[in-house]
């Protein structure tokens, strides 16, 4: 287990409190990050239907999933015992005539909740329309309530152990960015640079290794560097090009993202100017971080910096990050943007990425950080400037 059983039970109590406040009798959690958070289950089994059931009366959740994942994987690797694991037959996997939610409905009925208020995560990648329809069909007397992000909002404040994992992820991010910088040169293929990034992410240090991040390396280059979510191909890099790299270190599913921009050859003077402004804005945003402020105050500080130079930015400049699975390392709760009144508290962690994206180039320089009792601390320690090759 990645945490003591007591920490998992504390998470369940917080979840039950939120359920009670929202009038939910039973919560079905299908987001794999939320499942891992509550049960400790960490496996690549989320390509089929699975879930964790939380009731108001049991201090432990119940895992429901494919037979081959349930008793062998869950019982042996988490704090859950066999009494808190249920399985469905492999005949339900990708079967057009049956849906795994039929088994979930049976378990919910066994728990005496077939006519209760059931919370489901309506807007996550793993709870499909077919899953919802199957539940409704097989639990006709239940009342369904949207409980999307209920667990996510509990996750936004990390334990000290979670922060320690993110610090290790920060070191992995440093190594990965350095590996990219060392590999990039005119004539080097993009795929070879990505191979170097992956090697650094997973190999880690002599003390600890890395996990697979929830997002692949993103490294748009040249005129596409202003499109921040492009990945790579097998074309070699030419001379005189700008490459905006965004990666993350990941340790035991906890992430520390980082973006840096590499310049090959002679940069356009605009790139250097924008990089300086972006770093100034990033540091202005970080300087206001302390418990008790609104999250939007970070964006306001960044926006004021840009305004001095006649610039503005349309997108948000950050989000909470931590435990997650593909396709995202963000937590889908708060955002570092105007209007977000989330109050910062110690051990909240974020990725602040005030990337500057234009039609013919882009600059990304970011920091992942957590809120301390008096301010903030970054997870990684890498120069905030352009990298020249």
N, C-alpha and C positions, 0 to 999 in steps of 0.2 A: 504494500500500500504506500502511496505517496504522502499520506498524512495519518496522524493518529485517529483512531476511531472516534475519540471525543470531539475532534474537529468536524468530522462528518455529521455527527449527531447534533452539534451546534447549528450546522447549516440546515438540517431538517427542522429544528425548532424555529428558526427564523422563517423558513418556508411555510410552516404550519401557521405561524402568527400572521403572515401576509395572507394566506388562504382564508383564515378566520375573518380578517378585516374585510375581505372581498366577498364573503359569503360563499366560499367554495368548500364543499365537503370532501372532494377527492380531486387530486391533481394528476393529470397524465402528462409526463415530461418526455418529449421525443427529440429535442435538440441534444445531440451527443455531448456537447460541452456542458449543458446543464445536467445531463445524466451522469457524466464523469464527476461533476462538482458534488452531486448528492450521493453517489454510490461508489465512486472510485473506478468505475468500469472504463478501461482504456483499451480499445481494440478497433480494428478496421472492420467493424461489423455493421456500420450505419448505412450500408448500401441495401440492406433489407430492413423491414420494419422492426423496431424495438422500442422499448420505453421503460420508464421508471414511474411507479405509482406511489404517490404520497397521500396518506389519509391523515385525519386529524387526531387519531387515537394511537397509532403505532409509531414508536420512536425511530423505526427503520423503514426505508422504502422497500418496495417490491419490484424486482426486475422482471420484465417479460420480454422474451426474445426467442430467437431461433434455437432449437434444441442444442446444436453443436456449440453454440456460444454460451448457453445458460449455465449448466451445472459444472462443466469442465472449466470454462474460462472465468465466469463471474465468481463462483464459489471459491475458486483457488486463488484469485487475485484481488478480491475486494473484502470488505468486512461483512458482507452479506452472508448469511447462512442459507442452507437449503430451504428452510421454511420461508425465506423471503425471495425465492426464485421460482418463476413459472416459465414454461417453454411451450412453443407451438411446433407442430410437426413440419418437417421439410416439405411435405406435400403442399403446404400453403405458400411456399416461396415461388413467386412469379406464376401463380396459378390463376388463370382468368375466371375460374369458377368459385374460388374461395379467397378470402382476404385475411391476413393475420389479425386484423382488428376483431375478427370473430372470437379469437382466443382472448383478446384483451377484454371484450365484453363479458366473456365467461368469468374471468378473474374478478372483474368489477362486481358482477352479480354475486359471486362467492363472498365478497367483502361486504355485502349488504348495502351496496350503493347504487343499485340499478335504478332507483327512483330519486336519487340525490342530485345535487348540483355538481357537475363535473367540469373542471377547468381543463382546457386544452390550449396548446400553443398554436393559435390559428395562423400565424404568419411566420413560420420558420420553414426551412427548405425540406424538412423530413416529414412533416405532417401534411399529407397530400389530400386533395379533394376526395379521392376514393377512400382514404382512411376515415375521413370525417363522415362520409355517407354510410360506410359500413358500421361505424359506431352508432350512428343515429338509428339505423335499421335494426340493430341488434339490442339497443337499449332504448326502446320507444318511450319509456316513462321517465327517462332522465332529462334533466335540464342542462344544456351545455352553455358554458360561459367562456368567453375569450380570456385566457390567462397568459397571453403572449407577453414575454419579457418579465414575468413575475420573478422567476429565478435570476434572470439577468441583472435585475436591479439589486438583488441581494449580493450578487457577485461583484458589484462595482467597488465595494470596500474589501480590500484584501486582508488576509491574516499576515502575520510576520513571516510565516513559512512560505506563503505565496509570493511575497515580495522577495524573499531570498531566492526563490526559483527564477523570478524575473531578472534578478541581478546576474545570475548565471547566464540567462538568455542574452543579457546585454553584452557579456563578454563574448558570446558566440557571434553576436552581431558585429562586434568590432573585428573579429577574425575574418568574418565573411566579407565585409567591405574591403578589408586590407587584401584579401585574396583576389577580389575583383580588380582592385587597383593594380596589384602586381601582375595580373594576367593580361590586362588590356594593353594593346599596342597596335600600331598599323599592321594590317595583314593577319591579325589573330581573329579566328572565327568567334562569332558571338556565342555559339554553343560551347566552345572551349572555355570561355570566361564563366559561363553558367556552371559548367562542370567543376571549376575551381571553387565557385561559391558553395555548391552543394557539398563538396568534400570538406570545406572548412566548417560548414554548419553542422555536419554529422560527426566528424572526427573530434571536434572540440579541443580540449586540453588534456594533459596527462591526468588531471584531477577528475574531469567529468566530460562526457560526450554529449552530443546534441540529439534532438528529436527532429522529425520532419515538420517544417513550418506549414501553416494552414494556407499560405499563398506562395506561389512559385516566385522566383526572382523576376522582378519587372525592371527592364532596362531599355526604355525607348531612347533612340539616338537620332542626332541630326535634326532634320525638320520635324520629326515625329516625337522629339523629346518633350514637347508640350502636351502629349497624349499619355498621361502617367501610367496607364495600366497595360501598355503593350509589353509583350514578353521578348522572345528572341527567335532567331532563325540560324541558319548555318553560313550566313554571309560574313566575309571578313570585314573588319573595321577599316575604313580609309583614314587618311591623315586629316587633320583639321576638323574634328567632329566633337560634339558634346554628347555625353551619355549620362542620363539621369537614372541612378540606380536606387531601387527600393527593395530591401530584403528584411528578414527578421531572424534573430536567433530564437531558438525554441528549446526549452528544457522542461521535460515532463509535462508537455502540452502548454506551458506558459511562455508567452511571447514577449520579445522586446524588439520592435521594429526600428529600422534606421534607414534614412535616405541620405545619399551623398551624390555629388555630381562630378564626373570625371571629364577633363578636357584633354583631348589628344591633339597635339600640335599647337597651332596658334588660335586662341579663342577670339571670337567676335567681341569687341570691347563692350557691347551691350550685355554679354553674358557675365563678365566680371562685375559690371555695375549692378546688375540685378542680383547677383549672388551676395554682394555686400549688403544690399538693402534687405534681402531675405533673411540674412543672418541677424542683422540689426533688429528686424521685426520679430524673429524667433526669440531673441534674447529679451526683448521688451515684453513679450508675452510671458516668458518664464519668470521674469523678475517680479511679476505681480502675484505669482502663485503663493498662496498660504491658506490655511484652513479658514473657512468663513466667508470667502469671497464667492461671487457668482461666477460660473464658468465663462459666461459671456465677457467678463472683464479681461480675460486673456485675449479674446478676439478684438476687443476694443483697443487694447494696447498695441496689438499688431496693426490694426487698421490705421491708427494715428500715425504710426511710423511710415506706412505706405503713403499716406496722404501728403506727407512732407515732400515726397518725390513725384507727386501727381499720379500715383498708381492706386489701383484697387484690385480686390480679389473677389470672385463670385462665390467660390466654394468654401465650405467650412475648413478650419485649419487643424482639426484633430478630433479624437474620439477615445473612449476608454479601450484598453486592451489588456489581455491576460490569457486565461484559459480558453482555448478554442480548437476547432477542427476545420478542415476545408469546408467551404471555400473562403473563410474570412478569419482574420485574427482580431477583429473588432468585436465589441460586446453588444452593439446595436441599441444602446441606451442613450446616454447624453452625447452632445456634440459641442466642440469648441467653436461656437458661432454666436452671432448676435441673437438675443432673445432667449438663450438657454439659461434658465435660472437655477440650474443644479448648483447646490452649495458644496464647495470643496471640503472634504474631510480627510484626515490622515489616512494613509494607505489606499487612497484612490490612485489608480495608475492610468496614464494616458499616452497616446502618441500624438505629439504636436508636429504636424507636417504642413507648414505654410508654403507649399510648393508654388512657384511662379511659372505659369504655363502660357506660352504664346504660340502664334501660328507657325513660327519658324525655329523656335528653340524652347527649351524648358530648363528650369533650375529647381532641384529638390534638395533641401538640406533640413533634416528633421532631428528631433530628440524624443525618446521615450523616457518618461519620468514618473515618479510617484510623489504624492503630497506627504510632507513630513509634519511634525508638530509646529514647526516655525516657517516652513517654506517648501522647498522641493529638492529632490536629488535625482539626477539622471541615472539610468541603468547602465548606460555605456559611457565611455570617455574617449571620444575620437574628435580630432580637430574639426571645427565648424568652418570649413572653407572649401573652395574648389580644390580638386585633386588634379595635378598636372602630370601628364605622361608624355 
